[in-house]
Amino acid sequence: MKKGVLLIEFIVGIVIFLILISGIFFAIRNVIDKAKVMSAKTQISQLALLLEQVKTDTGLYPGFLSDLLSNSPPKTQEKGWNGPYTNKIPLDPWGNPYFYKVPPTTVFESPKLPRVHGKPDPYTATFNAIEGKGRLRIINYGVTSCSIYLNGIKIVDENEFKNKPIPQIIEKEITLNAGNNIFTLARSTPGDFLYFSIIVDNMPTGEYFEIGSYGKDGKEGGYGYKKDIIWRSDKYPNFIQ
């Protein structure tokens, strides 16, 4: 009987010990996670100050966070550039790169483009851009047949146009040349019309930027220590989540 009591006491003691160890482990992990969040916020604040310095010097925020490392100015930021603004961009405390976002920039926007009666006439526009990826966005009000070319390459085929729904939205990824780009549009449906715009991501902007970390899991969204840590330049307080 005494041996049985001793065995039960021993098991209870082991359980209590494991509970205490588990509590200590979670408490330590919680402290470490809190410290990492604070460290991330400190680094984000420091990077944000560097980005604000770029705008002070050039009038624009850079298109990419890595531009802070550059001796040479990015396109459109030649005047006033005083880089490099840092010699290293750290990873976040969880070992992931900080994300950096600027709003898309519309580099060209067409007027209303109606199709007049008679022989179809092409519309041609020339605009300047930075070499790289962009988006063509078309808002179509009933045009049912139209071919679109950018720098001689067909981007949208005529069979992609529909008269329903109105408006029909068409978006295409495009590749832009540095400097002049030539956009050609051939319309063929009398009475209908459309608009188009050329949109570029990661182009230097004077509007705002977001910089941050995706937290412990390295993925967008989440709760607790997996929650995104976001600094937005046009908000106060700047940390919005």
C-alpha positions in Angstrom: 0.0 0.0 0.0 2.8 2.4 1.0 4.6 1.6 -2.3 1.5 2.5 -4.2 1.1 5.8 -2.4 4.7 6.6 -3.1 4.3 5.8 -6.8 1.2 8.1 -7.0 3.1 10.9 -5.2 6.0 10.4 -7.6 3.7 10.6 -10.7 1.9 13.7 -9.3 5.3 15.3 -8.7 6.4 14.6 -12.3 3.2 16.1 -13.6 3.6 19.3 -11.5 7.2 19.6 -12.6 6.2 19.2 -16.3 3.5 21.9 -15.9 6.0 24.3 -14.2 8.6 23.6 -17.0 5.9 24.1 -19.7 4.8 27.4 -18.1 8.3 28.7 -17.8 9.0 27.7 -21.5 5.9 29.6 -22.7 6.7 32.6 -20.6 10.2 32.7 -22.0 9.0 32.3 -25.5 6.4 35.1 -25.0 9.2 37.4 -23.8 11.4 36.5 -26.8 8.5 37.1 -29.2 7.7 40.5 -27.6 11.3 41.5 -27.9 11.4 40.5 -31.6 8.3 42.7 -32.2 10.0 45.6 -30.5 13.1 45.0 -32.5 11.2 44.9 -35.7 9.4 48.2 -34.9 12.8 49.8 -34.2 14.3 48.7 -37.5 11.2 49.7 -39.4 11.3 53.2 -37.8 14.9 53.6 -38.8 14.3 52.5 -42.4 11.3 54.9 -42.6 13.5 57.8 -41.5 15.9 56.9 -44.3 13.0 56.9 -46.8 11.8 60.3 -45.6 15.4 61.6 -46.1 15.2 60.4 -49.7 12.0 62.3 -50.2 13.5 65.4 -48.6 16.4 65.2 -51.0 14.6 64.3 -54.2 10.9 65.1 -53.6 10.0 61.4 -54.1 10.0 58.1 -52.2 12.0 55.4 -54.0 10.3 52.7 -55.9 12.3 49.9 -54.1 13.7 49.6 -50.6 17.0 48.4 -52.2 17.4 51.8 -53.8 18.6 53.0 -50.3 21.8 51.1 -51.0 22.5 52.7 -54.4 25.2 55.2 -55.2 23.5 56.1 -58.5 20.0 57.7 -58.4 17.0 55.8 -59.8 15.2 57.3 -62.8 13.2 60.4 -61.9 15.3 60.9 -58.7 18.5 62.3 -60.2 18.1 65.7 -58.8 19.2 65.8 -55.1 20.1 62.1 -54.7 22.6 61.7 -51.9 22.9 57.9 -51.8 23.8 55.4 -50.6 21.5 56.1 -47.6 22.6 53.0 -45.8 25.1 50.2 -46.4 22.8 47.4 -45.2 19.1 46.6 -45.1 18.5 44.1 -42.3 16.2 41.2 -42.3 13.4 41.2 -39.7 14.0 39.4 -36.4 12.4 36.3 -37.8 14.9 36.2 -40.7 12.6 37.5 -43.5 13.0 40.6 -45.7 11.0 43.7 -44.8 8.3 44.4 -47.4 8.0 47.8 -49.0 5.1 49.1 -51.0 4.3 52.4 -52.9 1.0 53.1 -54.6 0.8 52.3 -58.3 1.5 55.3 -60.6 -0.5 56.0 -63.7 2.0 57.2 -66.3 -0.6 57.7 -69.1 -4.3 58.1 -69.2 -6.3 58.4 -72.4 -9.2 60.7 -73.1 -12.5 59.2 -74.1 -11.9 57.2 -77.3 -15.1 57.0 -79.4 -15.3 55.1 -82.7 -16.6 57.5 -85.3 -18.6 56.5 -88.4 -16.6 55.7 -91.5 -13.3 54.1 -92.0 -11.8 52.8 -88.7 -9.0 55.1 -87.6 -6.2 54.0 -85.3 -5.4 56.0 -82.1 -1.7 56.4 -81.3 -0.2 57.8 -78.2 3.4 58.3 -77.0 4.4 58.4 -73.3 7.5 58.2 -71.2 8.1 55.4 -68.6 10.8 53.6 -66.7 11.9 50.3 -68.1 10.1 47.4 -66.5 6.8 45.8 -65.8 3.5 47.7 -65.9 -0.2 47.2 -66.4 -2.6 48.2 -69.1 -6.1 48.8 -67.9 -9.0 49.2 -70.3 -12.5 50.4 -69.4 -14.7 49.4 -72.3 -18.1 50.8 -73.0 -19.4 48.5 -75.7 -16.5 48.2 -78.1 -16.7 44.7 -79.6 -13.7 44.6 -81.9 -10.4 46.3 -81.2 -6.7 45.4 -81.5 -4.1 47.1 -79.2 -0.4 47.3 -79.7 2.4 48.5 -77.5 5.7 49.2 -79.2 4.7 47.1 -82.1 3.7 44.1 -80.1 0.0 43.0 -79.9 -1.2 43.2 -76.3 -5.0 42.7 -76.7 -6.7 40.8 -79.5 -9.9 42.0 -81.0 -11.8 38.9 -79.8 -11.2 39.8 -76.2 -13.6 42.7 -76.4 -17.3 42.1 -75.3 -20.3 44.3 -75.3 -21.3 42.9 -71.9 -20.9 43.7 -69.0 -20.7 47.4 -69.4 -18.2 48.6 -68.5 -15.9 45.6 -69.3 -12.6 45.8 -67.5 -9.5 44.3 -69.2 -6.1 44.3 -67.5 -2.9 43.0 -69.0 0.7 42.9 -67.8 3.0 44.8 -70.1 6.7 45.4 -70.5 7.7 49.1 -70.8 10.7 50.6 -72.5 12.9 53.2 -70.9 11.9 56.6 -72.3 9.3 56.7 -75.2 6.7 54.0 -75.5 4.2 53.9 -78.4 0.6 52.8 -77.9 -1.6 52.0 -80.9 -5.3 51.2 -80.8 -7.5 50.3 -83.8 -11.2 50.6 -83.1 -14.0 49.3 -85.3 -17.4 49.6 -83.6 -19.2 52.9 -84.5 -20.7 54.7 -81.5 -19.0 52.8 -78.7 -16.0 54.0 -76.8 -13.4 53.1 -74.2 -10.7 54.6 -72.0 -7.3 53.1 -71.2 -4.5 53.8 -68.7 -0.9 52.6 -68.2 -0.1 51.8 -64.6 3.3 51.1 -63.2 4.1 49.5 -59.8 7.2 50.4 -57.8 7.7 53.8 -59.5 9.1 56.6 -57.3 6.2 58.6 -55.8 5.5 61.6 -53.7 2.3 60.1 -52.2 3.2 57.6 -49.4 4.9 54.3 -48.6 4.3 51.3 -46.5 7.1 49.3 -44.9 6.9 46.4 -42.5 7.2 42.8 -41.5 4.8 39.9 -41.9 5.6 38.8 -38.4 6.5 35.4 -36.9 5.1 33.3 -39.7 6.4 35.4 -42.6 3.0 35.5 -44.2 0.6 38.3 -44.8 -2.2 38.6 -42.2 -2.4 36.6 -39.0 -2.9 37.2 -35.3 -0.8 37.6 -32.3 2.9 37.5 -33.1 2.0 36.4 -36.6 0.3 39.7 -37.2 1.7 42.1 -39.8 3.7 45.1 -38.4 3.0 48.0 -40.8 4.4 51.5 -40.9 2.5 53.9 -43.3 4.1 57.3 -44.0 0.9 59.3 -44.3 -0.8 58.1 -41.1 -0.5 59.0 -37.5 0.4 57.0 -35.5 2.5 55.5 -38.3 2.2 51.9 -37.1 -1.3 51.1 -38.3 -1.5 47.5 -37.1 
